[in-house]
Amino acid sequence: MISTDLEVVPGHIETPNSIELKASAVASSCIGAWSLLPIVKDTVFGPFVGDIKKGKDIKDINYRYAWEVFDPEMFGLLHVIDATDPSKGNWMRYVNCARYLEEQNLISVQQEDKVYYKAIK
């Protein structure tokens, strides 16, 4: 189990061998996902895991830990994958947004009704 003053990573959360969870450099007192090795461009991680929420359940979501999933044919919202509750998510909930465009090395990619992260550098 990994912890900081404010956050504890549940024991069920496993990371790929090249990723570790430790204090974030982006969000103080939060956990971040760190790569131990260079990530090859076009590497895909995922899928992002969490509770599937629809309709009125969407209004109280913390989008720091959630992704919207859209219907590509109807161009409407299908659902939100909400990993606000760490016990419902996987290691990908700890991937933080880059502080600056130059730091960004991942993008989110939707395939069917799932969200993945893809390395862009």
Secondary structure, 3 states (H helix, E strand, C coil): CEECCCCEECCCCCCCCCEEEEECCCCCCCEEEEECCCCCCCCEECCCCCEEECHHHHCCCCHHHEEEEEECCCCEEEEEEECCCHHHCCHHHHCCCCCCHHHCCEEEEEECCEEEEEECC
